[in-house]
Amino acid sequence: MRFILIGSCILCLTISFLFGLPGVNCNVGGIVQNDWEPLRALFEQNFQNNVDLGASLAVYHRGKLVVNLWGGWFDKQKTKPYDNDTLQLVFSTSKGLVAMAIALCVQRGLLNYT
């Protein structure tokens, strides 16, 4: 399940990275472990492509926090930076992940749709 979530994040950020605009200030802050540095560039591209106004990303690998990023803007006028204390309103984010987990369980014979 964790790999699906990480894979989904990487896929979305990769798509954003391919269509980015260089030189846009996106106010990215946070920490990234050495092997995970490419995620920072992909995260920045997310804002350069205007995919998100502001966002945060945390990735845990083997129980250790390896990526903890935040960036972008809190308001549409881009006057207040999105920071690590910005509250995020999230709707129905688990539906797709749960559907993928169920599909994997069906594929492995642990569940069936009937």
Jmol script that loads the backbone (N, CA, C; Angstrom):
load data "model"
ATOM      1  N   MET A   1       0.830  -1.187   0.000  1.00  0.00           N
ATOM      2  CA  MET A   1       0.000   0.000   0.000  1.00  0.00           C
ATOM      3  C   MET A   1       0.879   1.256   0.000  1.00  0.00           C
ATOM      4  N   ARG A   2       1.939   1.245   0.787  1.00  0.00           N
ATOM      5  CA  ARG A   2       2.831   2.394   0.873  1.00  0.00           C
ATOM      6  C   ARG A   2       3.517   2.645  -0.470  1.00  0.00           C
ATOM      7  N   PHE A   3       3.880   1.561  -1.181  1.00  0.00           N
ATOM      8  CA  PHE A   3       4.541   1.713  -2.466  1.00  0.00           C
ATOM      9  C   PHE A   3       3.594   2.288  -3.508  1.00  0.00           C
ATOM     10  N   ILE A   4       2.306   1.939  -3.410  1.00  0.00           N
ATOM     11  CA  ILE A   4       1.318   2.492  -4.330  1.00  0.00           C
ATOM     12  C   ILE A   4       1.216   3.995  -4.117  1.00  0.00           C
ATOM     13  N   LEU A   5       1.175   4.420  -2.869  1.00  0.00           N
ATOM     14  CA  LEU A   5       1.083   5.846  -2.548  1.00  0.00           C
ATOM     15  C   LEU A   5       2.316   6.589  -3.044  1.00  0.00           C
ATOM     16  N   ILE A   6       3.483   6.042  -2.779  1.00  0.00           N
ATOM     17  CA  ILE A   6       4.720   6.682  -3.225  1.00  0.00           C
ATOM     18  C   ILE A   6       4.775   6.700  -4.742  1.00  0.00           C
ATOM     19  N   GLY A   7       4.396   5.590  -5.371  1.00  0.00           N
ATOM     20  CA  GLY A   7       4.378   5.519  -6.831  1.00  0.00           C
ATOM     21  C   GLY A   7       3.433   6.526  -7.439  1.00  0.00           C
ATOM     22  N   SER A   8       2.263   6.687  -6.833  1.00  0.00           N
ATOM     23  CA  SER A   8       1.290   7.664  -7.328  1.00  0.00           C
ATOM     24  C   SER A   8       1.843   9.078  -7.225  1.00  0.00           C
ATOM     25  N   CYS A   9       2.478   9.392  -6.110  1.00  0.00           N
ATOM     26  CA  CYS A   9       3.074  10.723  -5.938  1.00  0.00           C
ATOM     27  C   CYS A   9       4.157  10.967  -6.978  1.00  0.00           C
ATOM     28  N   ILE A  10       5.008   9.977  -7.170  1.00  0.00           N
ATOM     29  CA  ILE A  10       6.101  10.125  -8.125  1.00  0.00           C
ATOM     30  C   ILE A  10       5.560  10.288  -9.535  1.00  0.00           C
ATOM     31  N   LEU A  11       4.529   9.512  -9.900  1.00  0.00           N
ATOM     32  CA  LEU A  11       3.933   9.615 -11.225  1.00  0.00           C
ATOM     33  C   LEU A  11       3.349  11.001 -11.459  1.00  0.00           C
ATOM     34  N   CYS A  12       2.577  11.496 -10.510  1.00  0.00           N
ATOM     35  CA  CYS A  12       1.973  12.828 -10.653  1.00  0.00           C
ATOM     36  C   CYS A  12       3.034  13.910 -10.755  1.00  0.00           C
ATOM     37  N   LEU A  13       4.038  13.817  -9.924  1.00  0.00           N
ATOM     38  CA  LEU A  13       5.090  14.824  -9.955  1.00  0.00           C
ATOM     39  C   LEU A  13       5.935  14.723 -11.219  1.00  0.00           C
ATOM     40  N   THR A  14       6.136  13.499 -11.746  1.00  0.00           N
ATOM     41  CA  THR A  14       6.887  13.313 -12.979  1.00  0.00           C
ATOM     42  C   THR A  14       6.158  13.948 -14.150  1.00  0.00           C
ATOM     43  N   ILE A  15       4.858  13.737 -14.232  1.00  0.00           N
ATOM     44  CA  ILE A  15       4.061  14.351 -15.299  1.00  0.00           C
ATOM     45  C   ILE A  15       4.172  15.865 -15.220  1.00  0.00           C
ATOM     46  N   SER A  16       4.077  16.392 -14.017  1.00  0.00           N
ATOM     47  CA  SER A  16       4.209  17.836 -13.835  1.00  0.00           C
ATOM     48  C   SER A  16       5.599  18.320 -14.243  1.00  0.00           C
ATOM     49  N   PHE A  17       6.608  17.537 -13.923  1.00  0.00           N
ATOM     50  CA  PHE A  17       7.990  17.913 -14.220  1.00  0.00           C
ATOM     51  C   PHE A  17       8.219  18.052 -15.721  1.00  0.00           C
ATOM     52  N   LEU A  18       7.579  17.219 -16.520  1.00  0.00           N
ATOM     53  CA  LEU A  18       7.792  17.217 -17.959  1.00  0.00           C
ATOM     54  C   LEU A  18       7.295  18.487 -18.638  1.00  0.00           C
ATOM     55  N   PHE A  19       6.365  19.195 -18.018  1.00  0.00           N
ATOM     56  CA  PHE A  19       5.761  20.360 -18.651  1.00  0.00           C
ATOM     57  C   PHE A  19       6.022  21.645 -17.879  1.00  0.00           C
ATOM     58  N   GLY A  20       7.127  21.724 -17.190  1.00  0.00           N
ATOM     59  CA  GLY A  20       7.381  22.850 -16.292  1.00  0.00           C
ATOM     60  C   GLY A  20       7.909  24.095 -16.973  1.00  0.00           C
ATOM     61  N   LEU A  21       7.855  25.191 -16.241  1.00  0.00           N
ATOM     62  CA  LEU A  21       8.394  26.468 -16.672  1.00  0.00           C
ATOM     63  C   LEU A  21       9.546  26.833 -15.744  1.00  0.00           C
ATOM     64  N   PRO A  22      10.761  27.024 -16.263  1.00  0.00           N
ATOM     65  CA  PRO A  22      11.899  27.316 -15.399  1.00  0.00           C
ATOM     66  C   PRO A  22      11.828  28.716 -14.800  1.00  0.00           C
ATOM     67  N   GLY A  23      12.450  28.878 -13.638  1.00  0.00           N
ATOM     68  CA  GLY A  23      12.610  30.187 -13.051  1.00  0.00           C
ATOM     69  C   GLY A  23      11.441  30.732 -12.258  1.00  0.00           C
ATOM     70  N   VAL A  24      10.455  29.945 -11.948  1.00  0.00           N
ATOM     71  CA  VAL A  24       9.311  30.416 -11.181  1.00  0.00           C
ATOM     72  C   VAL A  24       9.593  30.210  -9.699  1.00  0.00           C
ATOM     73  N   ASN A  25       9.390  31.251  -8.877  1.00  0.00           N
ATOM     74  CA  ASN A  25       9.608  31.142  -7.436  1.00  0.00           C
ATOM     75  C   ASN A  25       8.454  30.366  -6.817  1.00  0.00           C
ATOM     76  N   CYS A  26       8.750  29.256  -6.175  1.00  0.00           N
ATOM     77  CA  CYS A  26       7.685  28.432  -5.602  1.00  0.00           C
ATOM     78  C   CYS A  26       7.835  28.258  -4.091  1.00  0.00           C
ATOM     79  N   ASN A  27       8.775  28.948  -3.469  1.00  0.00           N
ATOM     80  CA  ASN A  27       8.910  28.955  -2.006  1.00  0.00           C
ATOM     81  C   ASN A  27       8.954  27.571  -1.373  1.00  0.00           C
ATOM     82  N   VAL A  28       9.708  26.656  -1.916  1.00  0.00           N
ATOM     83  CA  VAL A  28       9.774  25.299  -1.367  1.00  0.00           C
ATOM     84  C   VAL A  28      10.733  25.270  -0.189  1.00  0.00           C
ATOM     85  N   GLY A  29      10.287  24.646   0.903  1.00  0.00           N
ATOM     86  CA  GLY A  29      11.112  24.461   2.083  1.00  0.00           C
ATOM     87  C   GLY A  29      10.976  23.040   2.586  1.00  0.00           C
ATOM     88  N   GLY A  30      11.813  22.679   3.519  1.00  0.00           N
ATOM     89  CA  GLY A  30      11.729  21.351   4.105  1.00  0.00           C
ATOM     90  C   GLY A  30      13.023  20.581   3.972  1.00  0.00           C
ATOM     91  N   ILE A  31      12.928  19.281   4.241  1.00  0.00           N
ATOM     92  CA  ILE A  31      14.111  18.418   4.204  1.00  0.00           C
ATOM     93  C   ILE A  31      13.901  17.266   3.225  1.00  0.00           C
ATOM     94  N   VAL A  32      15.022  16.854   2.619  1.00  0.00           N
ATOM     95  CA  VAL A  32      15.016  15.714   1.703  1.00  0.00           C
ATOM     96  C   VAL A  32      16.313  14.952   1.932  1.00  0.00           C
ATOM     97  N   GLN A  33      16.212  13.653   2.193  1.00  0.00           N
ATOM     98  CA  GLN A  33      17.412  12.835   2.320  1.00  0.00           C
ATOM     99  C   GLN A  33      18.086  12.718   0.954  1.00  0.00           C
ATOM    100  N   ASN A  34      19.378  12.467   0.939  1.00  0.00           N
ATOM    101  CA  ASN A  34      20.185  12.487  -0.285  1.00  0.00           C
ATOM    102  C   ASN A  34      19.597  11.690  -1.443  1.00  0.00           C
ATOM    103  N   ASP A  35      19.216  10.452  -1.216  1.00  0.00           N
ATOM    104  CA  ASP A  35      18.728   9.605  -2.301  1.00  0.00           C
ATOM    105  C   ASP A  35      17.372  10.045  -2.839  1.00  0.00           C
ATOM    106  N   TRP A  36      16.699  10.925  -2.148  1.00  0.00           N
ATOM    107  CA  TRP A  36      15.347  11.356  -2.519  1.00  0.00           C
ATOM    108  C   TRP A  36      15.331  12.762  -3.109  1.00  0.00           C
ATOM    109  N   GLU A  37      16.472  13.327  -3.381  1.00  0.00           N
ATOM    110  CA  GLU A  37      16.570  14.701  -3.888  1.00  0.00           C
ATOM    111  C   GLU A  37      15.787  14.942  -5.188  1.00  0.00           C
ATOM    112  N   PRO A  38      15.677  13.971  -6.105  1.00  0.00           N
ATOM    113  CA  PRO A  38      14.873  14.215  -7.317  1.00  0.00           C
ATOM    114  C   PRO A  38      13.416  14.588  -7.020  1.00  0.00           C
ATOM    115  N   LEU A  39      12.894  14.151  -5.886  1.00  0.00           N
ATOM    116  CA  LEU A  39      11.518  14.518  -5.542  1.00  0.00           C
ATOM    117  C   LEU A  39      11.375  16.017  -5.295  1.00  0.00           C
ATOM    118  N   ARG A  40      12.424  16.655  -4.799  1.00  0.00           N
ATOM    119  CA  ARG A  40      12.355  18.108  -4.579  1.00  0.00           C
ATOM    120  C   ARG A  40      12.139  18.830  -5.913  1.00  0.00           C
ATOM    121  N   ALA A  41      12.900  18.439  -6.931  1.00  0.00           N
ATOM    122  CA  ALA A  41      12.749  19.072  -8.247  1.00  0.00           C
ATOM    123  C   ALA A  41      11.352  18.826  -8.813  1.00  0.00           C
ATOM    124  N   LEU A  42      10.852  17.615  -8.654  1.00  0.00           N
ATOM    125  CA  LEU A  42       9.503  17.307  -9.134  1.00  0.00           C
ATOM    126  C   LEU A  42       8.449  18.087  -8.362  1.00  0.00           C
ATOM    127  N   PHE A  43       8.650  18.233  -7.069  1.00  0.00           N
ATOM    128  CA  PHE A  43       7.720  18.990  -6.234  1.00  0.00           C
ATOM    129  C   PHE A  43       7.694  20.457  -6.672  1.00  0.00           C
ATOM    130  N   GLU A  44       8.862  21.023  -6.956  1.00  0.00           N
ATOM    131  CA  GLU A  44       8.935  22.407  -7.419  1.00  0.00           C
ATOM    132  C   GLU A  44       8.241  22.571  -8.764  1.00  0.00           C
ATOM    133  N   GLN A  45       8.409  21.602  -9.648  1.00  0.00           N
ATOM    134  CA  GLN A  45       7.747  21.654 -10.957  1.00  0.00           C
ATOM    135  C   GLN A  45       6.233  21.692 -10.814  1.00  0.00           C
ATOM    136  N   ASN A  46       5.720  21.074  -9.786  1.00  0.00           N
ATOM    137  CA  ASN A  46       4.283  21.068  -9.532  1.00  0.00           C
ATOM    138  C   ASN A  46       3.737  22.499  -9.452  1.00  0.00           C
ATOM    139  N   PHE A  47       4.485  23.391  -8.860  1.00  0.00           N
ATOM    140  CA  PHE A  47       4.067  24.792  -8.737  1.00  0.00           C
ATOM    141  C   PHE A  47       4.385  25.580  -9.996  1.00  0.00           C
ATOM    142  N   GLN A  48       5.497  25.272 -10.618  1.00  0.00           N
ATOM    143  CA  GLN A  48       5.864  25.960 -11.849  1.00  0.00           C
ATOM    144  C   GLN A  48       4.851  25.695 -12.957  1.00  0.00           C
ATOM    145  N   ASN A  49       4.218  24.534 -12.914  1.00  0.00           N
ATOM    146  CA  ASN A  49       3.197  24.171 -13.904  1.00  0.00           C
ATOM    147  C   ASN A  49       1.808  24.638 -13.504  1.00  0.00           C
ATOM    148  N   ASN A  50       1.710  25.308 -12.371  1.00  0.00           N
ATOM    149  CA  ASN A  50       0.413  25.751 -11.843  1.00  0.00           C
ATOM    150  C   ASN A  50      -0.548  24.595 -11.594  1.00  0.00           C
ATOM    151  N   VAL A  51      -0.014  23.431 -11.250  1.00  0.00           N
ATOM    152  CA  VAL A  51      -0.852  22.287 -10.891  1.00  0.00           C
ATOM    153  C   VAL A  51      -1.480  22.528  -9.523  1.00  0.00           C
ATOM    154  N   ASP A  52      -0.702  23.042  -8.601  1.00  0.00           N
ATOM    155  CA  ASP A  52      -1.175  23.368  -7.256  1.00  0.00           C
ATOM    156  C   ASP A  52      -0.724  24.768  -6.892  1.00  0.00           C
ATOM    157  N   LEU A  53      -1.529  25.429  -6.089  1.00  0.00           N
ATOM    158  CA  LEU A  53      -1.152  26.737  -5.565  1.00  0.00           C
ATOM    159  C   LEU A  53      -0.203  26.565  -4.381  1.00  0.00           C
ATOM    160  N   GLY A  54      -0.519  25.614  -3.506  1.00  0.00           N
ATOM    161  CA  GLY A  54       0.308  25.300  -2.354  1.00  0.00           C
ATOM    162  C   GLY A  54       0.109  23.847  -1.970  1.00  0.00           C
ATOM    163  N   ALA A  55       1.141  23.220  -1.445  1.00  0.00           N
ATOM    164  CA  ALA A  55       1.033  21.804  -1.093  1.00  0.00           C
ATOM    165  C   ALA A  55       2.148  21.420  -0.132  1.00  0.00           C
ATOM    166  N   SER A  56       1.997  20.243   0.447  1.00  0.00           N
ATOM    167  CA  SER A  56       3.054  19.651   1.258  1.00  0.00           C
ATOM    168  C   SER A  56       3.154  18.181   0.887  1.00  0.00           C
ATOM    169  N   LEU A  57       4.326  17.609   1.106  1.00  0.00           N
ATOM    170  CA  LEU A  57       4.577  16.215   0.747  1.00  0.00           C
ATOM    171  C   LEU A  57       5.465  15.596   1.813  1.00  0.00           C
ATOM    172  N   ALA A  58       5.036  14.461   2.337  1.00  0.00           N
ATOM    173  CA  ALA A  58       5.845  13.695   3.288  1.00  0.00           C
ATOM    174  C   ALA A  58       5.934  12.265   2.782  1.00  0.00           C
ATOM    175  N   VAL A  59       7.137  11.729   2.750  1.00  0.00           N
ATOM    176  CA  VAL A  59       7.357  10.351   2.315  1.00  0.00           C
ATOM    177  C   VAL A  59       8.126   9.632   3.414  1.00  0.00           C
ATOM    178  N   TYR A  60       7.577   8.523   3.857  1.00  0.00           N
ATOM    179  CA  TYR A  60       8.243   7.654   4.819  1.00  0.00           C
ATOM    180  C   TYR A  60       8.717   6.415   4.078  1.00  0.00           C
ATOM    181  N   HIS A  61       9.965   6.034   4.297  1.00  0.00           N
ATOM    182  CA  HIS A  61      10.518   4.830   3.689  1.00  0.00           C
ATOM    183  C   HIS A  61      11.122   3.982   4.800  1.00  0.00           C
ATOM    184  N   ARG A  62      10.593   2.769   4.934  1.00  0.00           N
ATOM    185  CA  ARG A  62      11.040   1.849   5.984  1.00  0.00           C
ATOM    186  C   ARG A  62      10.947   2.483   7.370  1.00  0.00           C
ATOM    187  N   GLY A  63       9.844   3.210   7.581  1.00  0.00           N
ATOM    188  CA  GLY A  63       9.577   3.809   8.877  1.00  0.00           C
ATOM    189  C   GLY A  63      10.326   5.095   9.181  1.00  0.00           C
ATOM    190  N   LYS A  64      11.105   5.586   8.236  1.00  0.00           N
ATOM    191  CA  LYS A  64      11.895   6.799   8.451  1.00  0.00           C
ATOM    192  C   LYS A  64      11.406   7.898   7.508  1.00  0.00           C
ATOM    193  N   LEU A  65      11.254   9.115   8.035  1.00  0.00           N
ATOM    194  CA  LEU A  65      10.865  10.256   7.216  1.00  0.00           C
ATOM    195  C   LEU A  65      12.035  10.640   6.317  1.00  0.00           C
ATOM    196  N   VAL A  66      11.864  10.495   5.000  1.00  0.00           N
ATOM    197  CA  VAL A  66      12.942  10.797   4.056  1.00  0.00           C
ATOM    198  C   VAL A  66      12.665  12.061   3.246  1.00  0.00           C
ATOM    199  N   VAL A  67      11.396  12.459   3.155  1.00  0.00           N
ATOM    200  CA  VAL A  67      11.018  13.688   2.453  1.00  0.00           C
ATOM    201  C   VAL A  67       9.959  14.401   3.285  1.00  0.00           C
ATOM    202  N   ASN A  68      10.183  15.667   3.548  1.00  0.00           N
ATOM    203  CA  ASN A  68       9.189  16.499   4.222  1.00  0.00           C
ATOM    204  C   ASN A  68       9.276  17.892   3.598  1.00  0.00           C
ATOM    205  N   LEU A  69       8.446  18.126   2.578  1.00  0.00           N
ATOM    206  CA  LEU A  69       8.496  19.370   1.813  1.00  0.00           C
ATOM    207  C   LEU A  69       7.182  20.126   1.902  1.00  0.00           C
ATOM    208  N   TRP A  70       7.264  21.424   1.776  1.00  0.00           N
ATOM    209  CA  TRP A  70       6.085  22.278   1.635  1.00  0.00           C
ATOM    210  C   TRP A  70       6.488  23.416   0.713  1.00  0.00           C
ATOM    211  N   GLY A  71       5.499  23.965   0.036  1.00  0.00           N
ATOM    212  CA  GLY A  71       5.832  25.066  -0.854  1.00  0.00           C
ATOM    213  C   GLY A  71       4.619  25.653  -1.538  1.00  0.00           C
ATOM    214  N   GLY A  72       4.873  26.657  -2.336  1.00  0.00           N
ATOM    215  CA  GLY A  72       3.808  27.349  -3.037  1.00  0.00           C
ATOM    216  C   GLY A  72       3.258  28.493  -2.213  1.00  0.00           C
ATOM    217  N   TRP A  73       1.979  28.756  -2.413  1.00  0.00           N
ATOM    218  CA  TRP A  73       1.348  29.928  -1.826  1.00  0.00           C
ATOM    219  C   TRP A  73       0.047  29.574  -1.143  1.00  0.00           C
ATOM    220  N   PHE A  74      -0.272  30.289  -0.094  1.00  0.00           N
ATOM    221  CA  PHE A  74      -1.513  30.099   0.649  1.00  0.00           C
ATOM    222  C   PHE A  74      -2.687  30.778  -0.055  1.00  0.00           C
ATOM    223  N   ASP A  75      -2.414  31.898  -0.713  1.00  0.00           N
ATOM    224  CA  ASP A  75      -3.489  32.675  -1.341  1.00  0.00           C
ATOM    225  C   ASP A  75      -3.264  32.823  -2.847  1.00  0.00           C
ATOM    226  N   LYS A  76      -4.345  33.081  -3.576  1.00  0.00           N
ATOM    227  CA  LYS A  76      -4.272  33.195  -5.036  1.00  0.00           C
ATOM    228  C   LYS A  76      -3.432  34.378  -5.499  1.00  0.00           C
ATOM    229  N   GLN A  77      -3.335  35.402  -4.674  1.00  0.00           N
ATOM    230  CA  GLN A  77      -2.534  36.572  -5.030  1.00  0.00           C
ATOM    231  C   GLN A  77      -1.032  36.321  -4.823  1.00  0.00           C
ATOM    232  N   LYS A  78      -0.710  35.188  -4.257  1.00  0.00           N
ATOM    233  CA  LYS A  78       0.679  34.776  -3.996  1.00  0.00           C
ATOM    234  C   LYS A  78       1.420  35.794  -3.125  1.00  0.00           C
ATOM    235  N   THR A  79       0.743  36.192  -2.040  1.00  0.00           N
ATOM    236  CA  THR A  79       1.367  37.120  -1.100  1.00  0.00           C
ATOM    237  C   THR A  79       1.780  36.438   0.197  1.00  0.00           C
ATOM    238  N   LYS A  80       1.136  35.306   0.528  1.00  0.00           N
ATOM    239  CA  LYS A  80       1.449  34.589   1.767  1.00  0.00           C
ATOM    240  C   LYS A  80       1.971  33.190   1.411  1.00  0.00           C
ATOM    241  N   PRO A  81       3.215  32.885   1.771  1.00  0.00           N
ATOM    242  CA  PRO A  81       3.772  31.565   1.442  1.00  0.00           C
ATOM    243  C   PRO A  81       3.047  30.426   2.168  1.00  0.00           C
ATOM    244  N   TYR A  82       2.978  29.287   1.506  1.00  0.00           N
ATOM    245  CA  TYR A  82       2.480  28.051   2.105  1.00  0.00           C
ATOM    246  C   TYR A  82       3.642  27.493   2.910  1.00  0.00           C
ATOM    247  N   ASP A  83       3.457  27.270   4.201  1.00  0.00           N
ATOM    248  CA  ASP A  83       4.562  26.781   5.024  1.00  0.00           C
ATOM    249  C   ASP A  83       4.194  25.478   5.728  1.00  0.00           C
ATOM    250  N   ASN A  84       5.082  25.022   6.582  1.00  0.00           N
ATOM    251  CA  ASN A  84       4.874  23.731   7.243  1.00  0.00           C
ATOM    252  C   ASN A  84       3.737  23.756   8.254  1.00  0.00           C
ATOM    253  N   ASP A  85       3.229  24.916   8.612  1.00  0.00           N
ATOM    254  CA  ASP A  85       2.105  25.011   9.546  1.00  0.00           C
ATOM    255  C   ASP A  85       0.775  25.309   8.863  1.00  0.00           C
ATOM    256  N   THR A  86       0.773  25.425   7.542  1.00  0.00           N
ATOM    257  CA  THR A  86      -0.459  25.727   6.816  1.00  0.00           C
ATOM    258  C   THR A  86      -1.400  24.534   6.886  1.00  0.00           C
ATOM    259  N   LEU A  87      -2.644  24.793   7.276  1.00  0.00           N
ATOM    260  CA  LEU A  87      -3.647  23.730   7.332  1.00  0.00           C
ATOM    261  C   LEU A  87      -4.144  23.418   5.931  1.00  0.00           C
ATOM    262  N   GLN A  88      -4.361  22.142   5.645  1.00  0.00           N
ATOM    263  CA  GLN A  88      -4.785  21.695   4.322  1.00  0.00           C
ATOM    264  C   GLN A  88      -6.142  21.039   4.416  1.00  0.00           C
ATOM    265  N   LEU A  89      -7.069  21.447   3.574  1.00  0.00           N
ATOM    266  CA  LEU A  89      -8.384  20.829   3.505  1.00  0.00           C
ATOM    267  C   LEU A  89      -8.328  19.727   2.451  1.00  0.00           C
ATOM    268  N   VAL A  90      -8.638  18.507   2.837  1.00  0.00           N
ATOM    269  CA  VAL A  90      -8.528  17.363   1.938  1.00  0.00           C
ATOM    270  C   VAL A  90      -9.865  16.643   1.873  1.00  0.00           C
ATOM    271  N   PHE A  91     -10.319  16.343   0.658  1.00  0.00           N
ATOM    272  CA  PHE A  91     -11.564  15.616   0.450  1.00  0.00           C
ATOM    273  C   PHE A  91     -11.293  14.296  -0.267  1.00  0.00           C
ATOM    274  N   SER A  92     -11.840  13.221   0.242  1.00  0.00           N
ATOM    275  CA  SER A  92     -11.899  11.924  -0.441  1.00  0.00           C
ATOM    276  C   SER A  92     -10.575  11.473  -1.038  1.00  0.00           C
ATOM    277  N   THR A  93      -9.493  11.678  -0.352  1.00  0.00           N
ATOM    278  CA  THR A  93      -8.205  11.282  -0.906  1.00  0.00           C
ATOM    279  C   THR A  93      -7.953   9.786  -0.827  1.00  0.00           C
ATOM    280  N   SER A  94      -8.674   9.093   0.024  1.00  0.00           N
ATOM    281  CA  SER A  94      -8.388   7.674   0.215  1.00  0.00           C
ATOM    282  C   SER A  94      -9.141   6.764  -0.745  1.00  0.00           C
ATOM    283  N   LYS A  95     -10.159   7.253  -1.435  1.00  0.00           N
ATOM    284  CA  LYS A  95     -10.973   6.379  -2.285  1.00  0.00           C
ATOM    285  C   LYS A  95     -10.152   5.676  -3.358  1.00  0.00           C
ATOM    286  N   GLY A  96      -9.331   6.416  -4.057  1.00  0.00           N
ATOM    287  CA  GLY A  96      -8.519   5.815  -5.110  1.00  0.00           C
ATOM    288  C   GLY A  96      -7.514   4.819  -4.566  1.00  0.00           C
ATOM    289  N   LEU A  97      -6.892   5.143  -3.439  1.00  0.00           N
ATOM    290  CA  LEU A  97      -5.913   4.237  -2.839  1.00  0.00           C
ATOM    291  C   LEU A  97      -6.573   2.961  -2.333  1.00  0.00           C
ATOM    292  N   VAL A  98      -7.744   3.100  -1.728  1.00  0.00           N
ATOM    293  CA  VAL A  98      -8.471   1.920  -1.247  1.00  0.00           C
ATOM    294  C   VAL A  98      -8.883   1.053  -2.428  1.00  0.00           C
ATOM    295  N   ALA A  99      -9.337   1.663  -3.517  1.00  0.00           N
ATOM    296  CA  ALA A  99      -9.721   0.899  -4.708  1.00  0.00           C
ATOM    297  C   ALA A  99      -8.531   0.129  -5.265  1.00  0.00           C
ATOM    298  N   MET A 100      -7.342   0.756  -5.298  1.00  0.00           N
ATOM    299  CA  MET A 100      -6.150   0.055  -5.775  1.00  0.00           C
ATOM    300  C   MET A 100      -5.771  -1.087  -4.841  1.00  0.00           C
ATOM    301  N   ALA A 101      -5.880  -0.866  -3.539  1.00  0.00           N
ATOM    302  CA  ALA A 101      -5.548  -1.918  -2.574  1.00  0.00           C
ATOM    303  C   ALA A 101      -6.497  -3.102  -2.721  1.00  0.00           C
ATOM    304  N   ILE A 102      -7.780  -2.828  -2.901  1.00  0.00           N
ATOM    305  CA  ILE A 102      -8.756  -3.911  -3.089  1.00  0.00           C
ATOM    306  C   ILE A 102      -8.465  -4.661  -4.373  1.00  0.00           C
ATOM    307  N   ALA A 103      -8.155  -3.937  -5.452  1.00  0.00           N
ATOM    308  CA  ALA A 103      -7.837  -4.593  -6.721  1.00  0.00           C
ATOM    309  C   ALA A 103      -6.618  -5.498  -6.578  1.00  0.00           C
ATOM    310  N   LEU A 104      -5.611  -5.060  -5.834  1.00  0.00           N
ATOM    311  CA  LEU A 104      -4.436  -5.906  -5.604  1.00  0.00           C
ATOM    312  C   LEU A 104      -4.796  -7.152  -4.799  1.00  0.00           C
ATOM    313  N   CYS A 105      -5.660  -6.990  -3.805  1.00  0.00           N
ATOM    314  CA  CYS A 105      -6.096  -8.145  -3.010  1.00  0.00           C
ATOM    315  C   CYS A 105      -6.866  -9.137  -3.871  1.00  0.00           C
ATOM    316  N   VAL A 106      -7.699  -8.641  -4.767  1.00  0.00           N
ATOM    317  CA  VAL A 106      -8.436  -9.524  -5.681  1.00  0.00           C
ATOM    318  C   VAL A 106      -7.459 -10.238  -6.593  1.00  0.00           C
ATOM    319  N   GLN A 107      -6.498  -9.511  -7.131  1.00  0.00           N
ATOM    320  CA  GLN A 107      -5.501 -10.097  -8.021  1.00  0.00           C
ATOM    321  C   GLN A 107      -4.705 -11.201  -7.320  1.00  0.00           C
ATOM    322  N   ARG A 108      -4.446 -11.036  -6.049  1.00  0.00           N
ATOM    323  CA  ARG A 108      -3.667 -12.021  -5.288  1.00  0.00           C
ATOM    324  C   ARG A 108      -4.531 -13.119  -4.683  1.00  0.00           C
ATOM    325  N   GLY A 109      -5.826 -13.074  -4.944  1.00  0.00           N
ATOM    326  CA  GLY A 109      -6.723 -14.110  -4.458  1.00  0.00           C
ATOM    327  C   GLY A 109      -7.147 -13.959  -3.012  1.00  0.00           C
ATOM    328  N   LEU A 110      -6.888 -12.833  -2.403  1.00  0.00           N
ATOM    329  CA  LEU A 110      -7.262 -12.612  -1.014  1.00  0.00           C
ATOM    330  C   LEU A 110      -8.712 -12.169  -0.879  1.00  0.00           C
ATOM    331  N   LEU A 111      -9.259 -11.563  -1.912  1.00  0.00           N
ATOM    332  CA  LEU A 111     -10.658 -11.114  -1.961  1.00  0.00           C
ATOM    333  C   LEU A 111     -11.233 -11.464  -3.320  1.00  0.00           C
ATOM    334  N   ASN A 112     -12.552 -11.413  -3.412  1.00  0.00           N
ATOM    335  CA  ASN A 112     -13.183 -11.477  -4.724  1.00  0.00           C
ATOM    336  C   ASN A 112     -14.329 -10.483  -4.763  1.00  0.00           C
ATOM    337  N   TYR A 113     -14.731 -10.089  -5.959  1.00  0.00           N
ATOM    338  CA  TYR A 113     -15.739  -9.051  -6.110  1.00  0.00           C
ATOM    339  C   TYR A 113     -17.159  -9.557  -5.905  1.00  0.00           C
ATOM    340  N   THR A 114     -17.343 -10.854  -5.789  1.00  0.00           N
ATOM    341  CA  THR A 114     -18.709 -11.387  -5.635  1.00  0.00           C
ATOM    342  C   THR A 114     -19.053 -11.635  -4.192  1.00  0.00           C
TER     343      THR A 114
END
end "model"
wireframe off; spacefill off
backbone 0.3
color backbone group
